[in-house]
Amino acid sequence: MLGFLAARQAGLDDPLRLRRAESTRRVLGLKLNPDRDVDRIHGNGINTIDIDVIEGRYMLSGGADGVIVVYDLENFSGKPQYTCKAVCTVGRSSRHVHKFSVETVQWYPCDTGMFVSSSFDKTMKVWDTETLKPAEVFEFEGNVYSHHLSPIARKHSLIAVGTKNPKIQLCDLRSGSRIHVLQGHRAEVLSVRWSPRYEHILATASADSKVKVWDVRRASGSLLTLDQHNGDKSKASSEAVNTAHNGRVNGLCFTADGLHLLTTGTDDRMRLWNSATGENTLVNYGKVSNESRKRLQFTVSRGCSPEFVFVPCGSSVAVYALHTGELVTMLRGHYNNVDCCEFHPDYQELYSGGKDCNILAWVPVLRAADVEEESNCANKAAAGPSSVNPAFQDAWSSDED
């Protein structure tokens, strides 16, 4: 690390390399932090969590009890030991609460004044964060497994919704109506995800073992149907046989640059695809245990070199190297199955939620030198002004005195 600092100071190296090296070091040092707790509000399993991308301060969670909670992740106490408090809750006492399990929650990508939730009560609600009342409610014929807003869209405000119906619904936030349907799957759609690179590209995963990539501007069918055997993806006749997994496909995640797409299935496999060509890169992650009958929320790191994948695996979170498939470590701490995890790119932290009703914070462990430096700073602050170098003491005076 000192070599990176010296090269950056001398102008011999790109500052981005130092940032990537430090981010990677922090991710490799992730441990369950005994000093950080998250308020336990949910009375049942936690299905989904999301951290806002604007401030990186607020976290949403949705549970099997239908409850939605907003947490403040900032530490204002000045002490290393603190609890992330629940700022507000849409609880069972609210008349607007979801009647059944909340499957997906997501902040509006542009600000924290709005968020969207979807549930097995066959509704998707657009919430005003200030009043905790739904500004818009979309109703569907079947259970809603997943929804997603594009993180980069400027020309549309569409929410993609996957339900028990094989048709993917596109809902427009501006008009408050369902404006388009994408047809091609033959079973319930378990996960949907917009590309972080192209605002009109959408990926969908279904219980029919297929993953499709769509351009929502086109009236015709999907652009690609991913094939684990790298067969012909363009011919309509091949779409009937092309499968991404040998079971239900219940997880989707793009890499931060949008160049690759990760999928998980109940065949206990995770696959990495080239999102432009639909080619299976054939990275072998080994057995990735997956018994979930619904959407599985996993995540990819950002700003690291190499990148890492965090995927729920039983009661643990497995950490894999993205492009080699190497199992780096297993994060153990939950007492029951993990259903969701979310990476915080600002601090290289990970939050995970599971059926044990807990949200756990996985935080980089400081090295001995870092800890010693922090303790010295704390001791100097406790010693008071007398310990400050006289050159830095306040010498300001007023003529009026």
C-alpha positions, 0 to 999 in steps of 0.5 A, a space after each residue: 500500500 505504501 508503494 501505491 501512495 508513493 507512486 500517487 504522490 509522485 504522479 507516477 500512477 493513476 489514483 484509481 489504482 490506489 482506490 481499487 487496491 484499498 477497496 479490494 483489501 477492505 473487501 477481503 477483510 470483511 468480518 461480522 462486526 460485534 460493535 454494529 447492530 441493526 435494530 431488530 424490527 421484523 417478526 419474520 424472515 427478511 426477504 429483501 434489502 436496499 441501500 440508497 445510492 444518493 447518500 449511501 445512508 438509508 437502508 430499506 428492508 422488507 419482510 415475510 411479515 409484510 413490514 417495511 423498515 427504513 434504517 439510518 446507517 450513519 454513526 453520529 455517536 462518535 463511538 465505535 459501538 452503535 446501533 443502526 436505528 430504524 427511522 420509520 416503519 410501515 408496520 402491521 398497525 398501518 392501514 397501508 401495510 402489505 397484507 402478505 410477504 414483501 418480496 422486493 423493496 427499492 429506493 427511487 434511484 434519483 432521491 430518497 423521497 420515494 421507494 417502491 415495494 412489491 408483495 405476495 398480496 398481488 400489489 406494487 406500491 410507490 411510497 412517499 417517504 415523508 408521509 409513509 403513504 402510497 402515492 400509487 398502487 399497481 394491482 396484478 393478477 398473481 403474486 409479485 416476485 420481483 420488480 426493478 427500476 432502471 438506475 440510469 434511465 433518463 428517457 423512461 420511468 418504467 418499472 419492470 415487474 415479474 409475477 406469477 403470470 409468465 408475462 412481464 409487466 412494464 409500469 410507467 411511473 409518470 402515467 401510473 399505468 401498465 403500458 406494455 407486456 413482454 411475452 416469451 416465458 412459460 412460467 412465473 417470472 422470478 427476477 427482473 433486472 435493468 442493465 446499468 449500462 443501457 437504459 432500454 435493456 432488461 434481463 428476466 429470469 423464470 421458473 421455466 429455466 430460461 433467462 431472456 434479454 429484452 430491448 423494451 423499445 422493440 415490439 418483437 420478442 426478446 433479443 437473446 435467450 441465454 443457453 448454458 451450452 452456448 448454442 445458437 441464440 438468434 433463431 426462434 426455433 432454438 428458443 424452445 430448447 435454450 436453457 440457462 439452468 437445469 432448474 428454476 432461475 431465481 437470481 439475476 445481477 449485472 456487474 457494475 459496468 453492465 458488461 456481464 450478467 450473473 444468474 443463479 438457479 435451483 440446480 445449485 449453479 451460478 453462471 456468468 454471461 457476456 451481456 452483449 453476446 449472451 455467451 456463457 463464459 463457463 466460469 466454474 463456481 462449484 456448487 452454490 446451494 440454492 433451495 429458494 422457491 422465489 427470488 434470491 437477492 445477491 450482489 456484486 462488489 464495485 470498485 475492486 480489482 478483481 470484483 467479488 460476488 456475494 451470494 446467500 448459501 444456506 445460513 452463510 454468505 459465500 464470497 467468490 472471485 467474479 472471473 475465476 470462480 474461486 471461493 474466497 471465504 464464507 461469511 458465517 453468522 446467521 442462525 437460519 437461511 440467508 435470503 438477501 445481501 446488499 453491498 455498500 460501495 462507499 464503505 465496502 461493507 455488506 449487509 445481509 438478511 435472513 429467516 432468523 429475522 436479523 440483518 447483519 453488518 459485515 465490515 472491513 477489519 482494521 489492521 493493527 496499525 490502523 487501530 493503533 493510529 485511531 487509539 492515539 487520536 482518541 487519546 490525544 482528543 481525550 487529553 485536551 488542548 494541552 496535548 496539542 502542538 503549540 503551533 496549531 493552537 488557536 492564537 486568535 485575539 481581538 483588539 477590543 479585548 
